[in-house]
């Protein structure tokens, strides 16, 4: 591929009722050098002052803002699907996805762009809220449908590691890949959407996580510190979708000939156990509502898995 042109890149941000965090992200984009050609902000029907905050940055951020306020909350999945659609229709060559609770480091885009001639699906690294190095599980066991927790955290002289997953907190993807695999599936709402999307990308291109710190989280999350790896707190809503969306994952693996019922069931059981451990050791409480959402998610996921009318997202037209 040819040399990277920052003006061909678009930052895609999804936000919901966190205008104070969005302001910090936009401040960081204002400090960037170089800047992207566009910033697409998808507002998931926020009820706070998000619209006013976005408008206040139009004349100061130094790049064009494209604002889309949705009529209902479609979750991170729906937000990124819409944001990528807008970025694609703008003619963007590169789309850099991120939530509203991060800041971009000033040279972040240049660091990602340095890898653009080599890869078309790239994941950068980020610092945690306290400045520590965040470890992202970049390899997935496809038969189990879960991340591999012991994938090496260090990098060799090459500066990258092959990945077969994705994370919408920093995914940097070329439009040619989006054209081939389509948009993210909004039916996930939250969770597993980026895992599946990154896996689809890795099937058509060499995907890589690179040893470049480009983001920092701006929201503190309760964690169980296990050394290199952290176990983050979750929520009852997340617990529901973690289990429910296993049913959607099954259809994607089956459509590509990778669904193995026995192993996938093991992965689902492991996911359930992981969430129980999260309740016990991170949040230090096992509530009736927490249990209920896990079981309800499991039930609805099994129903989705049996739905013969379900179709995966199609490729984009030229």
DONU-294614 format. One line per field, with one value per residue: x, y, z negated of N, C-alpha, C in turn; residue number from 1; residue in one letter. Coordinates in steps of 0.05 Angstrom, whole numbers, plus 5000, padded with zeros to 4 digits. Example, Ala and Ser with C-alpha at 12.3 -4.5 7.8 and 13.67 -1.06 7.14 Angstrom:
residues 2
nu = 5264	5257
nv = 4886	4955
nw = 4844	4858
cau = 5246	5273
cav = 4910	4979
caw = 4844	4857
cu = 5264	5258
cv = 4934	5001
cw = 4844	4843
num = 1	2
residuo = A	S
This chain:
residues 318
nu = 5017	5006	5040	5018	4964	4943	4896	4861	4839	4788	4763	4721	4672	4633	4581	4546	4508	4552	4578	4618	4662	4667	4682	4734	4758	4751	4781	4832	4836	4838	4890	4921	4972	4992	4924	4861	4821	4766	4720	4675	4618	4576	4517	4483	4426	4429	4411	4433	4476	4502	4496	4502	4554	4584	4574	4601	4653	4662	4687	4737	4767	4798	4789	4740	4677	4628	4565	4520	4460	4425	4358	4345	4375	4424	4463	4534	4546	4508	4519	4573	4566	4534	4568	4613	4588	4575	4628	4649	4617	4634	4680	4726	4790	4814	4789	4783	4766	4733	4712	4678	4707	4762	4826	4862	4930	4978	5010	4984	4955	4995	5029	4997	4989	5039	5042	5006	5022	5034	4994	4923	4885	4889	4909	4921	4956	4937	4939	4919	4871	4902	4951	4979	5001	4955	4933	4910	4870	4886	4882	4838	4806	4778	4745	4725	4706	4724	4768	4839	4871	4925	4957	5018	5043	5085	5128	5166	5225	5200	5157	5102	5045	5010	4939	4872	4825	4786	4778	4735	4754	4798	4808	4835	4820	4820	4783	4776	4773	4728	4691	4693	4676	4632	4590	4595	4554	4494	4459	4483	4484	4515	4579	4619	4614	4657	4696	4679	4678	4732	4753	4729	4754	4807	4804	4807	4851	4918	4919	4940	4965	4998	5059	5048	5032	4974	4926	4892	4855	4802	4766	4755	4756	4733	4777	4806	4869	4915	4969	5002	4953	4886	4824	4765	4710	4640	4572	4502	4473	4514	4527	4481	4483	4532	4523	4476	4491	4523	4492	4487	4540	4548	4521	4553	4602	4583	4566	4614	4636	4661	4638	4636	4599	4607	4655	4644	4602	4631	4662	4621	4604	4651	4652	4607	4624	4667	4641	4614	4658	4676	4636	4643	4697	4713	4670	4652	4603	4547	4489	4418	4397	4442	4452	4404	4406	4448	4429	4382	4405	4433	4390	4363	4404	4409	4360	4367	4409	4383	4351	4332	4324	4360	4408	4475	4513	4516	4568	4592	4566	4601
nv = 4976	5047	5106	5131	5177	5224	5254	5222	5190	5174	5188	5151	5158	5134	5154	5162	5195	5217	5268	5296	5263	5257	5309	5311	5274	5301	5346	5322	5306	5355	5369	5336	5316	5292	5311	5276	5270	5273	5273	5230	5230	5191	5194	5161	5175	5210	5240	5282	5341	5330	5344	5401	5404	5379	5416	5460	5450	5452	5495	5496	5449	5436	5401	5369	5358	5308	5298	5252	5241	5191	5164	5128	5089	5049	5018	5002	4970	4982	5036	5038	5011	5047	5091	5073	5065	5118	5140	5109	5125	5176	5170	5154	5127	5101	5079	5096	5070	5086	5089	5137	5144	5150	5181	5209	5200	5252	5240	5197	5183	5187	5146	5100	5105	5095	5040	5029	5019	4965	4933	4922	4917	4939	4941	4985	5000	5016	5059	5047	5077	5093	5100	5053	4998	4971	4905	4872	4820	4790	4746	4695	4634	4600	4552	4549	4600	4642	4690	4679	4674	4670	4688	4714	4773	4807	4839	4823	4839	4853	4885	4876	4832	4777	4778	4753	4775	4831	4899	4950	4994	5026	5000	5001	5006	4989	5014	4977	4928	4934	4937	4885	4853	4877	4918	4927	4884	4907	4880	4857	4894	4905	4877	4823	4838	4866	4827	4787	4818	4832	4781	4766	4804	4785	4740	4756	4788	4803	4813	4854	4868	4923	4948	5001	5055	5090	5108	5129	5109	5145	5138	5111	5044	4992	4941	4875	4862	4824	4822	4825	4819	4843	4840	4865	4902	4892	4898	4888	4891	4883	4830	4802	4809	4786	4732	4724	4740	4699	4666	4695	4695	4642	4635	4665	4636	4587	4602	4608	4558	4542	4527	4488	4448	4421	4442	4497	4499	4487	4534	4571	4554	4565	4620	4634	4616	4651	4700	4692	4690	4741	4770	4751	4763	4813	4850	4833	4813	4772	4777	4768	4792	4794	4738	4726	4755	4731	4678	4690	4713	4668	4635	4665	4668	4615	4610	4646	4621	4577	4599	4595	4632	4671	4715	4731	4794	4825	4834	4900	4937	4956
nw = 5000	5009	4982	4919	4912	4869	4875	4900	4862	4813	4750	4711	4663	4611	4568	4505	4463	4435	4434	4409	4411	4466	4479	4460	4495	4545	4534	4534	4587	4611	4596	4626	4673	4732	4752	4763	4825	4816	4761	4737	4699	4664	4631	4583	4574	4529	4467	4442	4446	4494	4549	4550	4530	4572	4614	4594	4606	4660	4688	4667	4664	4707	4749	4792	4762	4761	4742	4715	4689	4659	4658	4619	4567	4590	4570	4564	4608	4648	4653	4671	4719	4748	4747	4776	4825	4840	4842	4883	4926	4930	4957	4932	4924	4881	4818	4752	4693	4631	4562	4520	4473	4473	4486	4541	4555	4571	4617	4637	4685	4724	4707	4714	4769	4788	4793	4831	4886	4884	4860	4859	4820	4758	4691	4639	4577	4509	4451	4384	4338	4294	4316	4324	4365	4409	4419	4475	4497	4552	4583	4604	4587	4635	4640	4586	4580	4547	4516	4514	4455	4442	4483	4508	4476	4488	4538	4597	4636	4683	4671	4671	4665	4693	4698	4686	4672	4648	4625	4610	4585	4607	4656	4721	4785	4854	4911	4953	4928	4897	4938	4957	4913	4892	4849	4777	4736	4714	4681	4638	4597	4546	4532	4554	4606	4630	4625	4661	4708	4714	4721	4769	4803	4799	4829	4881	4887	4864	4798	4743	4677	4654	4624	4602	4564	4563	4542	4481	4425	4395	4356	4293	4274	4233	4213	4211	4196	4228	4238	4298	4325	4319	4284	4300	4270	4284	4308	4295	4343	4381	4367	4383	4440	4452	4447	4478	4530	4548	4578	4626	4643	4655	4704	4738	4737	4757	4808	4833	4832	4784	4737	4680	4644	4592	4571	4573	4537	4491	4488	4479	4428	4400	4404	4374	4323	4316	4311	4263	4229	4235	4211	4158	4144	4163	4162	4115	4097	4103	4131	4134	4180	4212	4221	4246	4294	4320	4328	4357	4402	4422	4435	4475	4512	4528	4554	4597	4623	4644	4683	4746	4785	4780	4807	4825	4827	4891	4943	4964	5018	5079
cau = 5000	5021	5045	4993	4957	4925	4871	4843	4829	4766	4759	4692	4667	4605	4578	4519	4504	4578	4589	4643	4684	4669	4697	4763	4767	4753	4805	4856	4837	4848	4919	4934	4988	4972	4896	4847	4805	4740	4713	4647	4608	4549	4505	4462	4402	4436	4392	4448	4482	4521	4493	4514	4583	4595	4573	4621	4680	4663	4705	4763	4780	4817	4782	4711	4660	4603	4550	4496	4445	4405	4332	4344	4401	4429	4487	4560	4546	4493	4533	4596	4557	4526	4591	4629	4573	4579	4655	4653	4604	4650	4703	4749	4807	4819	4769	4795	4743	4739	4691	4682	4721	4791	4839	4882	4956	4982	5021	4971	4949	5020	5039	4981	4993	5065	5038	4986	5031	5038	4970	4897	4869	4911	4901	4941	4955	4929	4945	4895	4865	4924	4976	4992	4998	4933	4937	4886	4871	4884	4878	4813	4803	4754	4726	4712	4693	4731	4796	4860	4882	4954	4972	5041	5038	5108	5132	5194	5236	5182	5139	5074	5037	4986	4915	4849	4803	4784	4768	4727	4769	4824	4811	4843	4814	4819	4757	4775	4765	4700	4676	4691	4663	4608	4590	4590	4527	4482	4442	4497	4480	4542	4595	4627	4612	4684	4710	4671	4686	4761	4757	4722	4776	4831	4800	4812	4876	4936	4913	4962	4966	5025	5070	5047	5012	4960	4903	4892	4828	4797	4746	4765	4739	4742	4792	4821	4895	4928	4995	4999	4925	4867	4796	4749	4682	4621	4546	4481	4467	4535	4525	4461	4491	4555	4512	4457	4504	4535	4475	4494	4567	4545	4513	4576	4620	4571	4566	4641	4645	4678	4623	4639	4580	4617	4675	4631	4588	4651	4668	4598	4606	4674	4643	4589	4640	4683	4623	4609	4682	4677	4617	4653	4724	4717	4648	4649	4575	4532	4462	4397	4394	4465	4447	4381	4414	4465	4411	4365	4422	4438	4365	4358	4425	4401	4338	4379	4425	4364	4336	4342	4320	4381	4428	4497	4514	4528	4589	4582	4568	4621
cav = 5000	5072	5119	5139	5205	5228	5266	5200	5176	5185	5178	5145	5158	5128	5165	5160	5208	5221	5291	5304	5246	5264	5334	5304	5262	5321	5362	5308	5307	5382	5370	5316	5325	5304	5306	5261	5287	5276	5260	5223	5225	5179	5199	5141	5187	5220	5259	5304	5363	5321	5359	5427	5400	5374	5440	5479	5442	5453	5516	5497	5424	5435	5381	5369	5341	5299	5290	5236	5235	5171	5168	5110	5078	5023	5005	5006	4956	4998	5061	5034	5004	5071	5108	5063	5070	5146	5143	5096	5141	5200	5163	5150	5103	5089	5085	5091	5068	5089	5098	5165	5145	5150	5204	5201	5212	5271	5228	5171	5177	5182	5120	5080	5107	5083	5012	5026	5006	4936	4919	4935	4916	4944	4948	4998	4995	5038	5059	5047	5102	5100	5101	5027	4987	4953	4881	4864	4792	4794	4720	4681	4606	4599	4530	4556	4626	4658	4699	4662	4692	4668	4698	4730	4802	4823	4840	4819	4861	4861	4906	4869	4804	4771	4776	4743	4787	4860	4915	4976	5014	5029	4986	5019	4988	5001	5012	4953	4906	4939	4930	4856	4839	4891	4934	4912	4875	4922	4863	4849	4916	4907	4853	4803	4849	4872	4802	4774	4835	4829	4754	4767	4818	4768	4719	4767	4803	4799	4831	4856	4887	4935	4958	5030	5066	5111	5117	5125	5109	5168	5130	5091	5020	4974	4918	4855	4863	4797	4826	4836	4819	4854	4830	4889	4900	4892	4907	4868	4892	4869	4801	4791	4808	4768	4705	4725	4743	4674	4656	4708	4686	4615	4638	4674	4614	4567	4612	4605	4531	4540	4522	4461	4449	4412	4461	4522	4496	4490	4562	4584	4547	4580	4648	4635	4614	4676	4721	4687	4698	4770	4778	4744	4773	4841	4866	4823	4809	4755	4785	4754	4804	4785	4711	4726	4765	4710	4656	4700	4715	4641	4625	4680	4661	4589	4615	4659	4600	4559	4615	4588	4654	4691	4719	4749	4819	4821	4852	4925	4940	4975
caw = 5000	5011	4956	4904	4912	4846	4883	4909	4838	4798	4723	4706	4635	4602	4541	4494	4436	4421	4448	4396	4422	4494	4480	4457	4520	4565	4527	4542	4616	4617	4592	4644	4696	4749	4746	4784	4842	4804	4736	4738	4672	4663	4605	4579	4562	4503	4455	4429	4463	4514	4574	4545	4528	4598	4629	4584	4616	4689	4698	4653	4663	4729	4770	4795	4745	4772	4718	4720	4664	4665	4644	4596	4559	4604	4559	4578	4634	4667	4656	4689	4746	4761	4750	4799	4850	4846	4850	4909	4946	4933	4973	4914	4929	4855	4798	4726	4676	4603	4545	4510	4448	4478	4499	4561	4550	4592	4641	4641	4713	4739	4699	4728	4798	4795	4799	4853	4911	4880	4851	4864	4796	4739	4663	4623	4549	4493	4422	4367	4324	4276	4331	4328	4392	4411	4435	4490	4506	4580	4596	4596	4594	4651	4632	4561	4582	4524	4517	4502	4435	4439	4506	4498	4474	4497	4567	4605	4651	4705	4661	4674	4663	4708	4681	4700	4658	4652	4603	4620	4571	4620	4682	4743	4806	4881	4924	4969	4910	4891	4962	4960	4891	4885	4825	4752	4733	4692	4665	4614	4578	4534	4526	4574	4633	4640	4627	4686	4730	4717	4732	4798	4816	4800	4850	4908	4887	4841	4777	4724	4655	4656	4599	4603	4546	4577	4527	4452	4414	4378	4336	4275	4272	4212	4224	4195	4208	4229	4250	4326	4333	4300	4286	4296	4262	4306	4300	4301	4371	4395	4361	4400	4468	4455	4452	4500	4556	4557	4599	4651	4651	4666	4732	4754	4740	4774	4836	4844	4829	4761	4712	4669	4622	4566	4562	4569	4511	4470	4486	4466	4399	4388	4403	4351	4298	4314	4301	4235	4215	4236	4190	4132	4137	4171	4151	4088	4090	4121	4126	4148	4206	4228	4229	4264	4321	4332	4337	4378	4426	4431	4447	4500	4530	4540	4573	4620	4637	4659	4702	4773	4803	4775	4828	4818	4842	4918	4952	4975	5047	5088
cu = 5017	5024	5019	4989	4936	4897	4851	4831	4806	4765	4729	4689	4638	4603	4549	4520	4530	4592	4615	4667	4688	4685	4727	4774	4770	4776	4831	4859	4847	4878	4934	4950	5002	4944	4883	4831	4778	4739	4683	4638	4580	4539	4481	4438	4407	4415	4406	4454	4502	4520	4507	4545	4596	4595	4594	4649	4683	4684	4732	4779	4801	4813	4751	4697	4635	4588	4524	4483	4423	4380	4329	4372	4405	4453	4512	4559	4531	4507	4557	4588	4548	4550	4609	4615	4577	4608	4661	4641	4618	4675	4728	4764	4812	4798	4781	4772	4750	4714	4697	4698	4751	4800	4859	4908	4963	4992	5008	4966	4974	5031	5023	4987	5020	5063	5019	4997	5034	5013	4945	4878	4889	4898	4925	4938	4945	4938	4918	4892	4888	4951	4990	4985	4975	4940	4910	4890	4865	4881	4853	4815	4777	4735	4711	4697	4700	4760	4815	4875	4912	4970	4994	5035	5061	5110	5161	5203	5218	5163	5109	5070	5012	4962	4892	4823	4802	4773	4760	4738	4797	4828	4815	4841	4811	4792	4754	4766	4736	4682	4672	4674	4637	4611	4587	4561	4514	4465	4456	4490	4506	4553	4596	4625	4639	4701	4704	4680	4716	4767	4751	4744	4800	4829	4807	4837	4893	4930	4935	4955	4995	5033	5072	5025	5000	4936	4908	4863	4825	4776	4757	4745	4751	4754	4802	4848	4908	4956	4992	4970	4908	4839	4778	4721	4664	4594	4526	4473	4488	4533	4504	4471	4515	4545	4493	4470	4520	4518	4480	4521	4565	4538	4536	4596	4609	4571	4593	4653	4662	4663	4626	4622	4591	4636	4663	4615	4607	4659	4646	4598	4628	4667	4625	4604	4656	4666	4617	4634	4685	4659	4630	4678	4728	4695	4642	4620	4562	4502	4442	4394	4418	4461	4425	4389	4432	4447	4393	4381	4428	4413	4360	4379	4419	4379	4349	4395	4407	4349	4347	4338	4342	4401	4450	4497	4527	4551	4576	4584	4590	4610
cv = 5025	5084	5130	5169	5209	5238	5245	5184	5190	5172	5174	5141	5152	5138	5162	5172	5211	5245	5300	5288	5252	5290	5329	5291	5283	5340	5348	5307	5334	5384	5352	5329	5301	5297	5290	5280	5293	5264	5255	5216	5215	5180	5180	5153	5196	5240	5282	5326	5355	5338	5387	5425	5396	5400	5460	5473	5446	5472	5516	5471	5420	5414	5380	5349	5334	5286	5276	5230	5215	5175	5149	5099	5051	5008	5011	4993	4972	5024	5059	5026	5029	5090	5099	5067	5099	5151	5132	5113	5168	5195	5158	5124	5087	5098	5077	5093	5072	5097	5126	5167	5141	5177	5193	5215	5229	5260	5202	5164	5172	5154	5097	5081	5096	5054	5007	5014	4976	4921	4935	4933	4917	4951	4961	4991	5020	5036	5059	5074	5111	5102	5075	5017	4966	4929	4873	4836	4791	4769	4707	4652	4604	4576	4537	4582	4644	4668	4679	4679	4691	4675	4717	4760	4819	4822	4835	4842	4871	4883	4900	4840	4800	4768	4765	4753	4817	4873	4942	4999	5015	5015	5007	5001	5002	4995	4987	4929	4909	4932	4900	4843	4853	4907	4916	4906	4890	4905	4854	4869	4922	4879	4833	4814	4854	4847	4789	4791	4832	4802	4754	4782	4801	4746	4729	4783	4795	4821	4831	4875	4897	4947	4988	5039	5091	5123	5115	5127	5133	5162	5108	5068	5002	4949	4899	4852	4836	4799	4839	4838	4830	4842	4853	4883	4902	4905	4886	4868	4877	4839	4788	4788	4789	4740	4704	4725	4719	4662	4669	4698	4659	4616	4647	4652	4593	4576	4609	4577	4526	4533	4492	4460	4442	4433	4488	4522	4498	4520	4578	4579	4563	4609	4652	4635	4640	4698	4717	4695	4728	4782	4775	4759	4802	4858	4857	4821	4791	4760	4768	4765	4796	4757	4710	4735	4745	4688	4665	4704	4688	4631	4639	4674	4634	4592	4627	4638	4582	4573	4610	4611	4675	4691	4738	4773	4814	4840	4878	4924	4959	5003
cw = 5000	4983	4945	4905	4890	4854	4893	4886	4825	4771	4719	4676	4629	4573	4532	4466	4421	4434	4435	4406	4452	4497	4478	4482	4542	4559	4537	4572	4625	4615	4611	4666	4708	4739	4769	4802	4831	4777	4737	4709	4674	4634	4602	4564	4534	4493	4440	4450	4485	4540	4572	4543	4555	4614	4620	4595	4646	4700	4684	4655	4686	4750	4770	4776	4760	4749	4726	4693	4671	4648	4620	4591	4572	4593	4574	4606	4655	4673	4675	4717	4761	4766	4773	4825	4859	4856	4877	4931	4950	4951	4958	4922	4903	4835	4771	4706	4647	4588	4535	4485	4451	4488	4519	4555	4575	4618	4648	4670	4729	4732	4712	4758	4807	4803	4822	4879	4908	4873	4857	4840	4773	4712	4649	4594	4534	4464	4407	4353	4307	4290	4335	4356	4392	4428	4448	4501	4536	4596	4586	4604	4609	4644	4606	4562	4559	4528	4504	4481	4432	4464	4497	4498	4485	4527	4573	4622	4674	4696	4664	4669	4679	4689	4699	4686	4664	4627	4614	4604	4583	4646	4704	4768	4833	4894	4941	4953	4903	4914	4964	4938	4882	4859	4800	4749	4709	4673	4639	4591	4563	4531	4549	4603	4646	4643	4654	4710	4735	4729	4762	4814	4820	4820	4878	4910	4864	4821	4756	4701	4655	4629	4600	4584	4558	4562	4497	4443	4395	4356	4319	4272	4250	4223	4202	4209	4205	4242	4278	4334	4311	4305	4280	4285	4286	4296	4306	4330	4388	4391	4379	4429	4473	4461	4476	4527	4565	4579	4626	4661	4665	4696	4749	4758	4759	4803	4849	4839	4805	4735	4705	4643	4595	4555	4556	4543	4488	4466	4473	4436	4386	4385	4379	4325	4294	4303	4271	4218	4214	4214	4162	4124	4144	4158	4122	4078	4111	4115	4142	4177	4224	4238	4251	4292	4335	4344	4360	4404	4438	4446	4474	4521	4544	4560	4599	4637	4653	4681	4730	4793	4800	4798	4819	4836	4869	4923	4963	5005	5055	5091
num = 1	2	3	4	5	6	7	8	9	10	11	12	13	14	15	16	17	18	19	20	21	22	23	24	25	26	27	28	29	30	31	32	33	34	35	36	37	38	39	40	41	42	43	44	45	46	47	48	49	50	51	52	53	54	55	56	57	58	59	60	61	62	63	64	65	66	67	68	69	70	71	72	73	74	75	76	77	78	79	80	81	82	83	84	85	86	87	88	89	90	91	92	93	94	95	96	97	98	99	100	101	102	103	104	105	106	107	108	109	110	111	112	113	114	115	116	117	118	119	120	121	122	123	124	125	126	127	128	129	130	131	132	133	134	135	136	137	138	139	140	141	142	143	144	145	146	147	148	149	150	151	152	153	154	155	156	157	158	159	160	161	162	163	164	165	166	167	168	169	170	171	172	173	174	175	176	177	178	179	180	181	182	183	184	185	186	187	188	189	190	191	192	193	194	195	196	197	198	199	200	201	202	203	204	205	206	207	208	209	210	211	212	213	214	215	216	217	218	219	220	221	222	223	224	225	226	227	228	229	230	231	232	233	234	235	236	237	238	239	240	241	242	243	244	245	246	247	248	249	250	251	252	253	254	255	256	257	258	259	260	261	262	263	264	265	266	267	268	269	270	271	272	273	274	275	276	277	278	279	280	281	282	283	284	285	286	287	288	289	290	291	292	293	294	295	296	297	298	299	300	301	302	303	304	305	306	307	308	309	310	311	312	313	314	315	316	317	318
residuo = X	X	X	X	X	X	X	X	X	X	X	X	X	X	X	X	X	X	X	X	X	X	X	X	X	X	X	X	X	X	X	X	X	X	X	X	X	X	X	X	X	X	X	X	X	X	X	X	X	X	X	X	X	X	X	X	X	X	X	X	X	X	X	X	X	X	X	X	X	X	X	X	X	X	X	X	X	X	X	X	X	X	X	X	X	X	X	X	X	X	X	X	X	X	X	X	X	X	X	X	X	X	X	X	X	X	X	X	X	X	X	X	X	X	X	X	X	X	X	X	X	X	X	X	X	X	X	X	X	X	X	X	X	X	X	X	X	X	X	X	X	X	X	X	X	X	X	X	X	X	X	X	X	X	X	X	X	X	X	X	X	X	X	X	X	X	X	X	X	X	X	X	X	X	X	X	X	X	X	X	X	X	X	X	X	X	X	X	X	X	X	X	X	X	X	X	X	X	X	X	X	X	X	X	X	X	X	X	X	X	X	X	X	X	X	X	X	X	X	X	X	X	X	X	X	X	X	X	X	X	X	X	X	X	X	X	X	X	X	X	X	X	X	X	X	X	X	X	X	X	X	X	X	X	X	X	X	X	X	X	X	X	X	X	X	X	X	X	X	X	X	X	X	X	X	X	X	X	X	X	X	X	X	X	X	X	X	X	X	X	X	X	X	X	X	X	X	X	X	X	X	X	X	X	X	X	X	X	X	X	X	X	X	X	X	X	X	X
